Amino acid sequence: MTWKLLWKMTLVTFVSLFLLMALATTILGALDIRRLFRHLRGDGDSPDDSTGSGH
């Protein structure tokens, strides 16, 4: 194995991991924002009791 091949494999691996994380963050973030707006609109059932009791 040459140094050039090692660095190429390293670059491809980490760029692939970055793209995977960026895609996951985008999808999960969009779902979270949809849930946030649904909650603000009052349509969502949330286990979070935001009445302020106990604070």
mmCIF entry with sequence, helices, sheets and N, C-alpha, C, O atoms, coordinates in Angstrom:
data_MODEL
# 
_entry.id   MODEL 
# 
_entity.id                         1 
_entity.type                       polymer 
_entity.pdbx_number_of_molecules   1 
# 
_entity_poly.entity_id                      1 
_entity_poly.type                           'polypeptide(L)' 
_entity_poly.nstd_linkage                   no 
_entity_poly.nstd_monomer                   no 
_entity_poly.pdbx_seq_one_letter_code       MTWKLLWKMTLVTFVSLFLLMALATTILGALDIRRLFRHLRGDGDSPDDSTGSGH 
_entity_poly.pdbx_seq_one_letter_code_can   MTWKLLWKMTLVTFVSLFLLMALATTILGALDIRRLFRHLRGDGDSPDDSTGSGH 
_entity_poly.pdbx_strand_id                 A 
# 
loop_
_entity_poly_seq.entity_id 
_entity_poly_seq.num 
_entity_poly_seq.mon_id 
_entity_poly_seq.hetero 
1 1  MET n 
1 2  THR n 
1 3  TRP n 
1 4  LYS n 
1 5  LEU n 
1 6  LEU n 
1 7  TRP n 
1 8  LYS n 
1 9  MET n 
1 10 THR n 
1 11 LEU n 
1 12 VAL n 
1 13 THR n 
1 14 PHE n 
1 15 VAL n 
1 16 SER n 
1 17 LEU n 
1 18 PHE n 
1 19 LEU n 
1 20 LEU n 
1 21 MET n 
1 22 ALA n 
1 23 LEU n 
1 24 ALA n 
1 25 THR n 
1 26 THR n 
1 27 ILE n 
1 28 LEU n 
1 29 GLY n 
1 30 ALA n 
1 31 LEU n 
1 32 ASP n 
1 33 ILE n 
1 34 ARG n 
1 35 ARG n 
1 36 LEU n 
1 37 PHE n 
1 38 ARG n 
1 39 HIS n 
1 40 LEU n 
1 41 ARG n 
1 42 GLY n 
1 43 ASP n 
1 44 GLY n 
1 45 ASP n 
1 46 SER n 
1 47 PRO n 
1 48 ASP n 
1 49 ASP n 
1 50 SER n 
1 51 THR n 
1 52 GLY n 
1 53 SER n 
1 54 GLY n 
1 55 HIS n 
# 
_struct_asym.id          A 
_struct_asym.entity_id   1 
# 
_struct_conf.conf_type_id            HELX_P 
_struct_conf.id                      HELX_P1 
_struct_conf.pdbx_PDB_helix_id       AA1 
_struct_conf.beg_label_comp_id       TRP 
_struct_conf.beg_label_asym_id       A 
_struct_conf.beg_label_seq_id        3 
_struct_conf.pdbx_beg_PDB_ins_code   ? 
_struct_conf.end_label_comp_id       ARG 
_struct_conf.end_label_asym_id       A 
_struct_conf.end_label_seq_id        41 
_struct_conf.pdbx_end_PDB_ins_code   ? 
_struct_conf.beg_auth_comp_id        TRP 
_struct_conf.beg_auth_asym_id        A 
_struct_conf.beg_auth_seq_id         3 
_struct_conf.end_auth_comp_id        ARG 
_struct_conf.end_auth_asym_id        A 
_struct_conf.end_auth_seq_id         41 
_struct_conf.pdbx_PDB_helix_class    1 
_struct_conf.details                 ? 
_struct_conf.pdbx_PDB_helix_length   39 
# 
_struct_conf_type.id          HELX_P 
_struct_conf_type.criteria    ? 
_struct_conf_type.reference   ? 
# 
loop_
_atom_site.group_PDB 
_atom_site.id 
_atom_site.type_symbol 
_atom_site.label_atom_id 
_atom_site.label_alt_id 
_atom_site.label_comp_id 
_atom_site.label_asym_id 
_atom_site.label_entity_id 
_atom_site.label_seq_id 
_atom_site.pdbx_PDB_ins_code 
_atom_site.Cartn_x 
_atom_site.Cartn_y 
_atom_site.Cartn_z 
_atom_site.occupancy 
_atom_site.B_iso_or_equiv 
_atom_site.pdbx_formal_charge 
_atom_site.auth_seq_id 
_atom_site.auth_comp_id 
_atom_site.auth_asym_id 
_atom_site.auth_atom_id 
_atom_site.pdbx_PDB_model_num 
ATOM 1   N N  . MET A 1 1  ? 0.851   -1.177 0.000  1.00 0.00 ? 1  MET A N  1 
ATOM 2   C CA . MET A 1 1  ? 0.000   0.000  0.000  1.00 0.00 ? 1  MET A CA 1 
ATOM 3   C C  . MET A 1 1  ? 0.892   1.233  0.000  1.00 0.00 ? 1  MET A C  1 
ATOM 4   O O  . MET A 1 1  ? 1.812   1.350  0.809  1.00 0.00 ? 1  MET A O  1 
ATOM 5   N N  . THR A 1 2  ? 0.613   2.131  -0.901 1.00 0.00 ? 2  THR A N  1 
ATOM 6   C CA . THR A 1 2  ? 1.404   3.350  -0.991 1.00 0.00 ? 2  THR A CA 1 
ATOM 7   C C  . THR A 1 2  ? 0.746   4.455  -0.167 1.00 0.00 ? 2  THR A C  1 
ATOM 8   O O  . THR A 1 2  ? -0.424  4.371  0.207  1.00 0.00 ? 2  THR A O  1 
ATOM 9   N N  . TRP A 1 3  ? 1.538   5.492  0.102  1.00 0.00 ? 3  TRP A N  1 
ATOM 10  C CA . TRP A 1 3  ? 1.015   6.626  0.852  1.00 0.00 ? 3  TRP A CA 1 
ATOM 11  C C  . TRP A 1 3  ? -0.100  7.325  0.087  1.00 0.00 ? 3  TRP A C  1 
ATOM 12  O O  . TRP A 1 3  ? -1.078  7.787  0.675  1.00 0.00 ? 3  TRP A O  1 
ATOM 13  N N  . LYS A 1 4  ? 0.056   7.396  -1.229 1.00 0.00 ? 4  LYS A N  1 
ATOM 14  C CA . LYS A 1 4  ? -0.965  8.048  -2.047 1.00 0.00 ? 4  LYS A CA 1 
ATOM 15  C C  . LYS A 1 4  ? -2.297  7.309  -1.934 1.00 0.00 ? 4  LYS A C  1 
ATOM 16  O O  . LYS A 1 4  ? -3.347  7.939  -1.803 1.00 0.00 ? 4  LYS A O  1 
ATOM 17  N N  . LEU A 1 5  ? -2.260  5.989  -1.985 1.00 0.00 ? 5  LEU A N  1 
ATOM 18  C CA . LEU A 1 5  ? -3.479  5.194  -1.870 1.00 0.00 ? 5  LEU A CA 1 
ATOM 19  C C  . LEU A 1 5  ? -4.080  5.329  -0.469 1.00 0.00 ? 5  LEU A C  1 
ATOM 20  O O  . LEU A 1 5  ? -5.297  5.436  -0.323 1.00 0.00 ? 5  LEU A O  1 
ATOM 21  N N  . LEU A 1 6  ? -3.238  5.325  0.544  1.00 0.00 ? 6  LEU A N  1 
ATOM 22  C CA . LEU A 1 6  ? -3.720  5.476  1.916  1.00 0.00 ? 6  LEU A CA 1 
ATOM 23  C C  . LEU A 1 6  ? -4.449  6.804  2.103  1.00 0.00 ? 6  LEU A C  1 
ATOM 24  O O  . LEU A 1 6  ? -5.535  6.840  2.681  1.00 0.00 ? 6  LEU A O  1 
ATOM 25  N N  . TRP A 1 7  ? -3.854  7.899  1.614  1.00 0.00 ? 7  TRP A N  1 
ATOM 26  C CA . TRP A 1 7  ? -4.486  9.203  1.770  1.00 0.00 ? 7  TRP A CA 1 
ATOM 27  C C  . TRP A 1 7  ? -5.750  9.324  0.929  1.00 0.00 ? 7  TRP A C  1 
ATOM 28  O O  . TRP A 1 7  ? -6.702  9.990  1.335  1.00 0.00 ? 7  TRP A O  1 
ATOM 29  N N  . LYS A 1 8  ? -5.768  8.693  -0.229 1.00 0.00 ? 8  LYS A N  1 
ATOM 30  C CA . LYS A 1 8  ? -6.968  8.712  -1.062 1.00 0.00 ? 8  LYS A CA 1 
ATOM 31  C C  . LYS A 1 8  ? -8.103  7.968  -0.370 1.00 0.00 ? 8  LYS A C  1 
ATOM 32  O O  . LYS A 1 8  ? -9.242  8.434  -0.372 1.00 0.00 ? 8  LYS A O  1 
ATOM 33  N N  . MET A 1 9  ? -7.801  6.816  0.221  1.00 0.00 ? 9  MET A N  1 
ATOM 34  C CA . MET A 1 9  ? -8.814  6.053  0.950  1.00 0.00 ? 9  MET A CA 1 
ATOM 35  C C  . MET A 1 9  ? -9.310  6.841  2.163  1.00 0.00 ? 9  MET A C  1 
ATOM 36  O O  . MET A 1 9  ? -10.504 6.849  2.460  1.00 0.00 ? 9  MET A O  1 
ATOM 37  N N  . THR A 1 10 ? -8.391  7.500  2.857  1.00 0.00 ? 10 THR A N  1 
ATOM 38  C CA . THR A 1 10 ? -8.761  8.308  4.015  1.00 0.00 ? 10 THR A CA 1 
ATOM 39  C C  . THR A 1 10 ? -9.682  9.454  3.601  1.00 0.00 ? 10 THR A C  1 
ATOM 40  O O  . THR A 1 10 ? -10.689 9.716  4.258  1.00 0.00 ? 10 THR A O  1 
ATOM 41  N N  . LEU A 1 11 ? -9.336  10.125 2.522  1.00 0.00 ? 11 LEU A N  1 
ATOM 42  C CA . LEU A 1 11 ? -10.149 11.236 2.037  1.00 0.00 ? 11 LEU A CA 1 
ATOM 43  C C  . LEU A 1 11 ? -11.544 10.763 1.636  1.00 0.00 ? 11 LEU A C  1 
ATOM 44  O O  . LEU A 1 11 ? -12.539 11.379 2.018  1.00 0.00 ? 11 LEU A O  1 
ATOM 45  N N  . VAL A 1 12 ? -11.622 9.692  0.881  1.00 0.00 ? 12 VAL A N  1 
ATOM 46  C CA . VAL A 1 12 ? -12.917 9.175  0.436  1.00 0.00 ? 12 VAL A CA 1 
ATOM 47  C C  . VAL A 1 12 ? -13.757 8.741  1.634  1.00 0.00 ? 12 VAL A C  1 
ATOM 48  O O  . VAL A 1 12 ? -14.962 8.991  1.666  1.00 0.00 ? 12 VAL A O  1 
ATOM 49  N N  . THR A 1 13 ? -13.139 8.100  2.613  1.00 0.00 ? 13 THR A N  1 
ATOM 50  C CA . THR A 1 13 ? -13.861 7.648  3.800  1.00 0.00 ? 13 THR A CA 1 
ATOM 51  C C  . THR A 1 13 ? -14.463 8.820  4.564  1.00 0.00 ? 13 THR A C  1 
ATOM 52  O O  . THR A 1 13 ? -15.645 8.797  4.909  1.00 0.00 ? 13 THR A O  1 
ATOM 53  N N  . PHE A 1 14 ? -13.657 9.842  4.828  1.00 0.00 ? 14 PHE A N  1 
ATOM 54  C CA . PHE A 1 14 ? -14.144 10.949 5.643  1.00 0.00 ? 14 PHE A CA 1 
ATOM 55  C C  . PHE A 1 14 ? -15.101 11.867 4.884  1.00 0.00 ? 14 PHE A C  1 
ATOM 56  O O  . PHE A 1 14 ? -16.006 12.440 5.491  1.00 0.00 ? 14 PHE A O  1 
ATOM 57  N N  . VAL A 1 15 ? -14.923 12.016 3.587  1.00 0.00 ? 15 VAL A N  1 
ATOM 58  C CA . VAL A 1 15 ? -15.891 12.785 2.803  1.00 0.00 ? 15 VAL A CA 1 
ATOM 59  C C  . VAL A 1 15 ? -17.223 12.048 2.776  1.00 0.00 ? 15 VAL A C  1 
ATOM 60  O O  . VAL A 1 15 ? -18.279 12.674 2.870  1.00 0.00 ? 15 VAL A O  1 
ATOM 61  N N  . SER A 1 16 ? -17.183 10.726 2.648  1.00 0.00 ? 16 SER A N  1 
ATOM 62  C CA . SER A 1 16 ? -18.415 9.933  2.664  1.00 0.00 ? 16 SER A CA 1 
ATOM 63  C C  . SER A 1 16 ? -19.117 10.042 4.011  1.00 0.00 ? 16 SER A C  1 
ATOM 64  O O  . SER A 1 16 ? -20.337 10.197 4.062  1.00 0.00 ? 16 SER A O  1 
ATOM 65  N N  . LEU A 1 17 ? -18.363 9.963  5.096  1.00 0.00 ? 17 LEU A N  1 
ATOM 66  C CA . LEU A 1 17 ? -18.954 10.108 6.428  1.00 0.00 ? 17 LEU A CA 1 
ATOM 67  C C  . LEU A 1 17 ? -19.559 11.497 6.620  1.00 0.00 ? 17 LEU A C  1 
ATOM 68  O O  . LEU A 1 17 ? -20.628 11.637 7.213  1.00 0.00 ? 17 LEU A O  1 
ATOM 69  N N  . PHE A 1 18 ? -18.876 12.513 6.121  1.00 0.00 ? 18 PHE A N  1 
ATOM 70  C CA . PHE A 1 18 ? -19.400 13.872 6.220  1.00 0.00 ? 18 PHE A CA 1 
ATOM 71  C C  . PHE A 1 18 ? -20.719 14.003 5.464  1.00 0.00 ? 18 PHE A C  1 
ATOM 72  O O  . PHE A 1 18 ? -21.673 14.587 5.977  1.00 0.00 ? 18 PHE A O  1 
ATOM 73  N N  . LEU A 1 19 ? -20.775 13.463 4.251  1.00 0.00 ? 19 LEU A N  1 
ATOM 74  C CA . LEU A 1 19 ? -22.006 13.547 3.467  1.00 0.00 ? 19 LEU A CA 1 
ATOM 75  C C  . LEU A 1 19 ? -23.142 12.790 4.141  1.00 0.00 ? 19 LEU A C  1 
ATOM 76  O O  . LEU A 1 19 ? -24.285 13.246 4.130  1.00 0.00 ? 19 LEU A O  1 
ATOM 77  N N  . LEU A 1 20 ? -22.837 11.643 4.724  1.00 0.00 ? 20 LEU A N  1 
ATOM 78  C CA . LEU A 1 20 ? -23.854 10.869 5.432  1.00 0.00 ? 20 LEU A CA 1 
ATOM 79  C C  . LEU A 1 20 ? -24.392 11.641 6.634  1.00 0.00 ? 20 LEU A C  1 
ATOM 80  O O  . LEU A 1 20 ? -25.602 11.681 6.856  1.00 0.00 ? 20 LEU A O  1 
ATOM 81  N N  . MET A 1 21 ? -23.503 12.252 7.406  1.00 0.00 ? 21 MET A N  1 
ATOM 82  C CA . MET A 1 21 ? -23.930 13.034 8.565  1.00 0.00 ? 21 MET A CA 1 
ATOM 83  C C  . MET A 1 21 ? -24.722 14.272 8.143  1.00 0.00 ? 21 MET A C  1 
ATOM 84  O O  . MET A 1 21 ? -25.705 14.627 8.792  1.00 0.00 ? 21 MET A O  1 
ATOM 85  N N  . ALA A 1 22 ? -24.302 14.927 7.064  1.00 0.00 ? 22 ALA A N  1 
ATOM 86  C CA . ALA A 1 22 ? -25.023 16.105 6.583  1.00 0.00 ? 22 ALA A CA 1 
ATOM 87  C C  . ALA A 1 22 ? -26.426 15.722 6.123  1.00 0.00 ? 22 ALA A C  1 
ATOM 88  O O  . ALA A 1 22 ? -27.385 16.444 6.396  1.00 0.00 ? 22 ALA A O  1 
ATOM 89  N N  . LEU A 1 23 ? -26.552 14.610 5.438  1.00 0.00 ? 23 LEU A N  1 
ATOM 90  C CA . LEU A 1 23 ? -27.859 14.149 4.975  1.00 0.00 ? 23 LEU A CA 1 
ATOM 91  C C  . LEU A 1 23 ? -28.759 13.783 6.153  1.00 0.00 ? 23 LEU A C  1 
ATOM 92  O O  . LEU A 1 23 ? -29.936 14.146 6.177  1.00 0.00 ? 23 LEU A O  1 
ATOM 93  N N  . ALA A 1 24 ? -28.209 13.068 7.121  1.00 0.00 ? 24 ALA A N  1 
ATOM 94  C CA . ALA A 1 24 ? -28.989 12.680 8.298  1.00 0.00 ? 24 ALA A CA 1 
ATOM 95  C C  . ALA A 1 24 ? -29.430 13.913 9.085  1.00 0.00 ? 24 ALA A C  1 
ATOM 96  O O  . ALA A 1 24 ? -30.570 13.975 9.546  1.00 0.00 ? 24 ALA A O  1 
ATOM 97  N N  . THR A 1 25 ? -28.546 14.886 9.241  1.00 0.00 ? 25 THR A N  1 
ATOM 98  C CA . THR A 1 25 ? -28.880 16.104 9.967  1.00 0.00 ? 25 THR A CA 1 
ATOM 99  C C  . THR A 1 25 ? -29.970 16.888 9.244  1.00 0.00 ? 25 THR A C  1 
ATOM 100 O O  . THR A 1 25 ? -30.873 17.432 9.881  1.00 0.00 ? 25 THR A O  1 
ATOM 101 N N  . THR A 1 26 ? -29.887 16.948 7.922  1.00 0.00 ? 26 THR A N  1 
ATOM 102 C CA . THR A 1 26 ? -30.895 17.665 7.142  1.00 0.00 ? 26 THR A CA 1 
ATOM 103 C C  . THR A 1 26 ? -32.262 17.014 7.275  1.00 0.00 ? 26 THR A C  1 
ATOM 104 O O  . THR A 1 26 ? -33.255 17.699 7.520  1.00 0.00 ? 26 THR A O  1 
ATOM 105 N N  . ILE A 1 27 ? -32.321 15.706 7.116  1.00 0.00 ? 27 ILE A N  1 
ATOM 106 C CA . ILE A 1 27 ? -33.602 14.998 7.176  1.00 0.00 ? 27 ILE A CA 1 
ATOM 107 C C  . ILE A 1 27 ? -34.191 15.055 8.581  1.00 0.00 ? 27 ILE A C  1 
ATOM 108 O O  . ILE A 1 27 ? -35.360 15.400 8.751  1.00 0.00 ? 27 ILE A O  1 
ATOM 109 N N  . LEU A 1 28 ? -33.393 14.720 9.583  1.00 0.00 ? 28 LEU A N  1 
ATOM 110 C CA . LEU A 1 28 ? -33.906 14.719 10.952 1.00 0.00 ? 28 LEU A CA 1 
ATOM 111 C C  . LEU A 1 28 ? -34.238 16.129 11.434 1.00 0.00 ? 28 LEU A C  1 
ATOM 112 O O  . LEU A 1 28 ? -35.186 16.316 12.197 1.00 0.00 ? 28 LEU A O  1 
ATOM 113 N N  . GLY A 1 29 ? -33.466 17.118 10.996 1.00 0.00 ? 29 GLY A N  1 
ATOM 114 C CA . GLY A 1 29 ? -33.763 18.498 11.355 1.00 0.00 ? 29 GLY A CA 1 
ATOM 115 C C  . GLY A 1 29 ? -35.069 18.973 10.746 1.00 0.00 ? 29 GLY A C  1 
ATOM 116 O O  . GLY A 1 29 ? -35.844 19.669 11.402 1.00 0.00 ? 29 GLY A O  1 
ATOM 117 N N  . ALA A 1 30 ? -35.320 18.601 9.494  1.00 0.00 ? 30 ALA A N  1 
ATOM 118 C CA . ALA A 1 30 ? -36.580 18.977 8.846  1.00 0.00 ? 30 ALA A CA 1 
ATOM 119 C C  . ALA A 1 30 ? -37.763 18.332 9.564  1.00 0.00 ? 30 ALA A C  1 
ATOM 120 O O  . ALA A 1 30 ? -38.796 18.974 9.755  1.00 0.00 ? 30 ALA A O  1 
ATOM 121 N N  . LEU A 1 31 ? -37.621 17.083 9.957  1.00 0.00 ? 31 LEU A N  1 
ATOM 122 C CA . LEU A 1 31 ? -38.696 16.422 10.697 1.00 0.00 ? 31 LEU A CA 1 
ATOM 123 C C  . LEU A 1 31 ? -38.926 17.094 12.050 1.00 0.00 ? 31 LEU A C  1 
ATOM 124 O O  . LEU A 1 31 ? -40.065 17.235 12.493 1.00 0.00 ? 31 LEU A O  1 
ATOM 125 N N  . ASP A 1 32 ? -37.849 17.502 12.694 1.00 0.00 ? 32 ASP A N  1 
ATOM 126 C CA . ASP A 1 32 ? -37.964 18.171 13.988 1.00 0.00 ? 32 ASP A CA 1 
ATOM 127 C C  . ASP A 1 32 ? -38.647 19.535 13.845 1.00 0.00 ? 32 ASP A C  1 
ATOM 128 O O  . ASP A 1 32 ? -39.458 19.914 14.690 1.00 0.00 ? 32 ASP A O  1 
ATOM 129 N N  . ILE A 1 33 ? -38.323 20.264 12.788 1.00 0.00 ? 33 ILE A N  1 
ATOM 130 C CA . ILE A 1 33 ? -38.961 21.562 12.561 1.00 0.00 ? 33 ILE A CA 1 
ATOM 131 C C  . ILE A 1 33 ? -40.446 21.383 12.264 1.00 0.00 ? 33 ILE A C  1 
ATOM 132 O O  . ILE A 1 33 ? -41.266 22.172 12.734 1.00 0.00 ? 33 ILE A O  1 
ATOM 133 N N  . ARG A 1 34 ? -40.807 20.355 11.488 1.00 0.00 ? 34 ARG A N  1 
ATOM 134 C CA . ARG A 1 34 ? -42.225 20.075 11.233 1.00 0.00 ? 34 ARG A CA 1 
ATOM 135 C C  . ARG A 1 34 ? -42.959 19.781 12.538 1.00 0.00 ? 34 ARG A C  1 
ATOM 136 O O  . ARG A 1 34 ? -44.076 20.249 12.756 1.00 0.00 ? 34 ARG A O  1 
ATOM 137 N N  . ARG A 1 35 ? -42.313 18.996 13.403 1.00 0.00 ? 35 ARG A N  1 
ATOM 138 C CA . ARG A 1 35 ? -42.923 18.676 14.694 1.00 0.00 ? 35 ARG A CA 1 
ATOM 139 C C  . ARG A 1 35 ? -43.059 19.940 15.556 1.00 0.00 ? 35 ARG A C  1 
ATOM 140 O O  . ARG A 1 35 ? -44.049 20.104 16.268 1.00 0.00 ? 35 ARG A O  1 
ATOM 141 N N  . LEU A 1 36 ? -42.063 20.827 15.487 1.00 0.00 ? 36 LEU A N  1 
ATOM 142 C CA . LEU A 1 36 ? -42.119 22.083 16.234 1.00 0.00 ? 36 LEU A CA 1 
ATOM 143 C C  . LEU A 1 36 ? -43.296 22.938 15.779 1.00 0.00 ? 36 LEU A C  1 
ATOM 144 O O  . LEU A 1 36 ? -44.049 23.442 16.612 1.00 0.00 ? 36 LEU A O  1 
ATOM 145 N N  . PHE A 1 37 ? -43.466 23.108 14.466 1.00 0.00 ? 37 PHE A N  1 
ATOM 146 C CA . PHE A 1 37 ? -44.569 23.918 13.964 1.00 0.00 ? 37 PHE A CA 1 
ATOM 147 C C  . PHE A 1 37 ? -45.913 23.272 14.263 1.00 0.00 ? 37 PHE A C  1 
ATOM 148 O O  . PHE A 1 37 ? -46.883 23.971 14.557 1.00 0.00 ? 37 PHE A O  1 
ATOM 149 N N  . ARG A 1 38 ? -45.981 21.952 14.193 1.00 0.00 ? 38 ARG A N  1 
ATOM 150 C CA . ARG A 1 38 ? -47.225 21.259 14.528 1.00 0.00 ? 38 ARG A CA 1 
ATOM 151 C C  . ARG A 1 38 ? -47.567 21.498 15.996 1.00 0.00 ? 38 ARG A C  1 
ATOM 152 O O  . ARG A 1 38 ? -48.728 21.708 16.346 1.00 0.00 ? 38 ARG A O  1 
ATOM 153 N N  . HIS A 1 39 ? -46.548 21.463 16.848 1.00 0.00 ? 39 HIS A N  1 
ATOM 154 C CA . HIS A 1 39 ? -46.760 21.699 18.277 1.00 0.00 ? 39 HIS A CA 1 
ATOM 155 C C  . HIS A 1 39 ? -47.198 23.146 18.528 1.00 0.00 ? 39 HIS A C  1 
ATOM 156 O O  . HIS A 1 39 ? -48.096 23.392 19.333 1.00 0.00 ? 39 HIS A O  1 
ATOM 157 N N  . LEU A 1 40 ? -46.567 24.093 17.846 1.00 0.00 ? 40 LEU A N  1 
ATOM 158 C CA . LEU A 1 40 ? -46.926 25.498 18.028 1.00 0.00 ? 40 LEU A CA 1 
ATOM 159 C C  . LEU A 1 40 ? -48.336 25.789 17.531 1.00 0.00 ? 40 LEU A C  1 
ATOM 160 O O  . LEU A 1 40 ? -49.026 26.651 18.077 1.00 0.00 ? 40 LEU A O  1 
ATOM 161 N N  . ARG A 1 41 ? -48.762 25.076 16.502 1.00 0.00 ? 41 ARG A N  1 
ATOM 162 C CA . ARG A 1 41 ? -50.101 25.251 15.968 1.00 0.00 ? 41 ARG A CA 1 
ATOM 163 C C  . ARG A 1 41 ? -51.140 24.619 16.884 1.00 0.00 ? 41 ARG A C  1 
ATOM 164 O O  . ARG A 1 41 ? -52.315 24.982 16.834 1.00 0.00 ? 41 ARG A O  1 
ATOM 165 N N  . GLY A 1 42 ? -50.717 23.680 17.718 1.00 0.00 ? 42 GLY A N  1 
ATOM 166 C CA . GLY A 1 42 ? -51.617 23.044 18.665 1.00 0.00 ? 42 GLY A CA 1 
ATOM 167 C C  . GLY A 1 42 ? -52.178 21.728 18.182 1.00 0.00 ? 42 GLY A C  1 
ATOM 168 O O  . GLY A 1 42 ? -53.060 21.165 18.830 1.00 0.00 ? 42 GLY A O  1 
ATOM 169 N N  . ASP A 1 43 ? -51.687 21.215 17.047 1.00 0.00 ? 43 ASP A N  1 
ATOM 170 C CA . ASP A 1 43 ? -52.198 19.955 16.514 1.00 0.00 ? 43 ASP A CA 1 
ATOM 171 C C  . ASP A 1 43 ? -51.488 18.736 17.080 1.00 0.00 ? 43 ASP A C  1 
ATOM 172 O O  . ASP A 1 43 ? -52.024 17.630 17.024 1.00 0.00 ? 43 ASP A O  1 
ATOM 173 N N  . GLY A 1 44 ? -50.310 18.917 17.617 1.00 0.00 ? 44 GLY A N  1 
ATOM 174 C CA . GLY A 1 44 ? -49.512 17.767 18.037 1.00 0.00 ? 44 GLY A CA 1 
ATOM 175 C C  . GLY A 1 44 ? -49.733 17.410 19.484 1.00 0.00 ? 44 GLY A C  1 
ATOM 176 O O  . GLY A 1 44 ? -49.915 18.279 20.337 1.00 0.00 ? 44 GLY A O  1 
ATOM 177 N N  . ASP A 1 45 ? -49.714 16.132 19.747 1.00 0.00 ? 45 ASP A N  1 
ATOM 178 C CA . ASP A 1 45 ? -49.765 15.660 21.126 1.00 0.00 ? 45 ASP A CA 1 
ATOM 179 C C  . ASP A 1 45 ? -48.338 15.506 21.602 1.00 0.00 ? 45 ASP A C  1 
ATOM 180 O O  . ASP A 1 45 ? -47.561 14.744 21.028 1.00 0.00 ? 45 ASP A O  1 
ATOM 181 N N  . SER A 1 46 ? -47.998 16.221 22.639 1.00 0.00 ? 46 SER A N  1 
ATOM 182 C CA . SER A 1 46 ? -46.644 16.176 23.150 1.00 0.00 ? 46 SER A CA 1 
ATOM 183 C C  . SER A 1 46 ? -46.668 15.729 24.602 1.00 0.00 ? 46 SER A C  1 
ATOM 184 O O  . SER A 1 46 ? -47.512 16.182 25.375 1.00 0.00 ? 46 SER A O  1 
ATOM 185 N N  . PRO A 1 47 ? -45.751 14.844 24.983 1.00 0.00 ? 47 PRO A N  1 
ATOM 186 C CA . PRO A 1 47 ? -45.691 14.448 26.386 1.00 0.00 ? 47 PRO A CA 1 
ATOM 187 C C  . PRO A 1 47 ? -45.159 15.563 27.278 1.00 0.00 ? 47 PRO A C  1 
ATOM 188 O O  . PRO A 1 47 ? -45.228 15.468 28.503 1.00 0.00 ? 47 PRO A O  1 
ATOM 189 N N  . ASP A 1 48 ? -44.628 16.621 26.663 1.00 0.00 ? 48 ASP A N  1 
ATOM 190 C CA . ASP A 1 48 ? -44.088 17.744 27.414 1.00 0.00 ? 48 ASP A CA 1 
ATOM 191 C C  . ASP A 1 48 ? -45.232 18.603 27.939 1.00 0.00 ? 48 ASP A C  1 
ATOM 192 O O  . ASP A 1 48 ? -46.014 19.151 27.162 1.00 0.00 ? 48 ASP A O  1 
ATOM 193 N N  . ASP A 1 49 ? -45.323 18.716 29.245 1.00 0.00 ? 49 ASP A N  1 
ATOM 194 C CA . ASP A 1 49 ? -46.353 19.559 29.841 1.00 0.00 ? 49 ASP A CA 1 
ATOM 195 C C  . ASP A 1 49 ? -45.761 20.946 30.030 1.00 0.00 ? 49 ASP A C  1 
ATOM 196 O O  . ASP A 1 49 ? -44.946 21.148 30.930 1.00 0.00 ? 49 ASP A O  1 
ATOM 197 N N  . SER A 1 50 ? -46.146 21.891 29.212 1.00 0.00 ? 50 SER A N  1 
ATOM 198 C CA . SER A 1 50 ? -45.564 23.223 29.285 1.00 0.00 ? 50 SER A CA 1 
ATOM 199 C C  . SER A 1 50 ? -46.432 24.188 30.088 1.00 0.00 ? 50 SER A C  1 
ATOM 200 O O  . SER A 1 50 ? -46.467 25.384 29.799 1.00 0.00 ? 50 SER A O  1 
ATOM 201 N N  . THR A 1 51 ? -47.133 23.668 31.095 1.00 0.00 ? 51 THR A N  1 
ATOM 202 C CA . THR A 1 51 ? -47.948 24.529 31.947 1.00 0.00 ? 51 THR A CA 1 
ATOM 203 C C  . THR A 1 51 ? -47.103 25.265 32.970 1.00 0.00 ? 51 THR A C  1 
ATOM 204 O O  . THR A 1 51 ? -47.569 26.216 33.598 1.00 0.00 ? 51 THR A O  1 
ATOM 205 N N  . GLY A 1 52 ? -45.874 24.832 33.139 1.00 0.00 ? 52 GLY A N  1 
ATOM 206 C CA . GLY A 1 52 ? -45.003 25.498 34.086 1.00 0.00 ? 52 GLY A CA 1 
ATOM 207 C C  . GLY A 1 52 ? -45.082 24.926 35.479 1.00 0.00 ? 52 GLY A C  1 
ATOM 208 O O  . GLY A 1 52 ? -44.459 25.463 36.395 1.00 0.00 ? 52 GLY A O  1 
ATOM 209 N N  . SER A 1 53 ? -45.824 23.857 35.671 1.00 0.00 ? 53 SER A N  1 
ATOM 210 C CA . SER A 1 53 ? -45.934 23.281 37.004 1.00 0.00 ? 53 SER A CA 1 
ATOM 211 C C  . SER A 1 53 ? -44.612 22.647 37.407 1.00 0.00 ? 53 SER A C  1 
ATOM 212 O O  . SER A 1 53 ? -43.998 21.899 36.646 1.00 0.00 ? 53 SER A O  1 
ATOM 213 N N  . GLY A 1 54 ? -44.199 22.960 38.604 1.00 0.00 ? 54 GLY A N  1 
ATOM 214 C CA . GLY A 1 54 ? -42.968 22.376 39.116 1.00 0.00 ? 54 GLY A CA 1 
ATOM 215 C C  . GLY A 1 54 ? -41.717 23.154 38.771 1.00 0.00 ? 54 GLY A C  1 
ATOM 216 O O  . GLY A 1 54 ? -40.608 22.694 39.044 1.00 0.00 ? 54 GLY A O  1 
ATOM 217 N N  . HIS A 1 55 ? -41.874 24.318 38.178 1.00 0.00 ? 55 HIS A N  1 
ATOM 218 C CA . HIS A 1 55 ? -40.689 25.108 37.830 1.00 0.00 ? 55 HIS A CA 1 
ATOM 219 C C  . HIS A 1 55 ? -40.607 26.337 38.675 1.00 0.00 ? 55 HIS A C  1 
ATOM 220 O O  . HIS A 1 55 ? -39.676 27.128 38.527 1.00 0.00 ? 55 HIS A O  1 
# 
